C-alpha cells in the first residue's frame, strides 16, 4: 500500500514539475492574479490522475488485495472474540452464583 502511495505521489510530483516548467516557459497560460500556484497544482492533479489510473493498475490491484486480506483477518478476529465472549457468557449462565442453590 505504501509503495502504491509513493508511486502515485511520484507521478504527481513529476506532473507538477512539468506543468510548472510549461507555465514558466509561457506554453500554458498562467492563472488570474495571485492564484498561479494553485493553478499549477490543480492542473498537475488533473493530469496525474488519469496517468496514475492507467500506469499503476497492477500496483493498485496488489494494494487492494492486501486491503481485502487485512479486512478479512480483522473480521475473523472479531468473530473469534465474539464466539469466545459468547462461550464465557454461556458458562457463566450455567454456573450458579455464590450463595445460591439450584
C-alpha positions as CSV (number, residue, x, y, z in Angstrom):
1,X,0.0,0.0,0.0
2,X,2.8,2.4,0.8
3,X,4.5,1.5,-2.5
4,X,1.4,2.5,-4.4
5,X,1.0,5.7,-2.5
6,X,4.7,6.7,-3.1
7,X,4.4,5.8,-6.8
8,X,1.2,7.9,-7.1
9,X,3.0,10.8,-5.3
10,X,5.9,10.5,-7.7
11,X,3.7,10.7,-10.7
12,X,2.0,13.8,-9.2
13,X,5.4,15.5,-8.5
14,X,6.6,14.7,-12.0
15,X,3.5,16.3,-13.5
16,X,3.8,19.2,-11.1
17,X,7.4,19.9,-12.3
18,X,6.4,19.5,-16.0
19,X,3.3,21.8,-15.6
20,X,5.4,24.4,-13.7
21,X,8.0,24.3,-16.4
22,X,5.4,24.8,-19.2
23,X,3.7,27.7,-17.3
24,X,7.1,29.3,-16.6
25,X,8.0,28.9,-20.3
26,X,4.7,30.5,-21.3
27,X,3.3,27.4,-23.1
28,X,0.5,27.0,-20.6
29,X,-1.5,30.1,-19.5
30,X,-0.8,31.5,-16.1
31,X,-3.8,31.9,-13.8
32,X,-5.6,35.1,-12.7
33,X,-3.8,37.3,-10.2
34,X,-2.0,35.6,-7.3
35,X,-3.6,32.1,-7.9
36,X,-0.8,30.9,-10.2
37,X,0.5,28.3,-7.6
38,X,-3.0,26.9,-7.1
39,X,-3.5,26.7,-10.9
40,X,-0.3,24.8,-11.3
41,X,-1.2,22.3,-8.5
42,X,-4.7,21.8,-9.8
43,X,-3.5,21.3,-13.4
44,X,-0.9,18.8,-12.2
45,X,-3.6,16.9,-10.2
46,X,-5.9,16.8,-13.3
47,X,-3.1,15.5,-15.5
48,X,-1.6,13.0,-13.0
49,X,-4.9,11.3,-12.1
50,X,-5.5,9.5,-15.5
51,X,-1.8,8.7,-15.8
52,X,-1.9,7.1,-12.3
53,X,-5.1,5.3,-13.2
54,X,-3.5,3.6,-16.2
55,X,0.1,3.3,-15.2
56,X,-0.5,2.0,-11.7
57,X,-3.3,-0.5,-12.5
58,X,-1.3,-3.6,-11.4
59,X,0.1,-1.9,-8.3
60,X,-3.5,-0.7,-7.3
61,X,-4.7,-4.3,-7.7
62,X,-2.0,-5.6,-5.4
63,X,-2.8,-3.0,-2.9
64,X,-6.5,-3.8,-3.0
65,X,-5.7,-7.5,-2.4
66,X,-3.7,-6.5,0.7
67,X,-6.5,-4.4,2.0
68,X,-9.0,-7.3,1.4
69,X,-6.8,-9.7,3.3
70,X,-6.4,-7.3,6.2
71,X,-10.1,-6.7,6.4
72,X,-10.8,-10.5,6.3
73,X,-8.3,-11.1,9.0
74,X,-9.9,-8.4,11.2
75,X,-13.3,-9.8,10.7
76,X,-12.1,-13.3,11.6
77,X,-10.5,-11.9,14.8
78,X,-13.8,-10.1,15.7
79,X,-15.8,-13.3,15.1
80,X,-13.3,-15.2,17.3
81,X,-13.6,-12.7,20.1
82,X,-17.4,-12.7,19.8
83,X,-17.6,-16.5,20.0
84,X,-15.2,-16.5,22.9
85,X,-17.4,-14.0,24.8
86,X,-20.5,-16.0,24.0
87,X,-18.9,-19.1,25.4
88,X,-17.9,-17.3,28.5
89,X,-21.4,-15.9,28.9
90,X,-22.9,-19.3,28.4
91,X,-20.5,-20.8,31.0
92,X,-21.3,-18.1,33.5
93,X,-25.1,-18.6,33.0
94,X,-24.7,-22.3,33.7
95,X,-22.7,-21.8,36.8
96,X,-24.8,-20.8,39.8
97,X,-23.7,-17.7,41.7
98,X,-22.1,-18.0,45.1
99,X,-24.6,-18.4,47.9
100,X,-27.3,-19.7,45.6
101,X,-28.5,-23.2,45.4
102,X,-30.0,-24.8,42.3
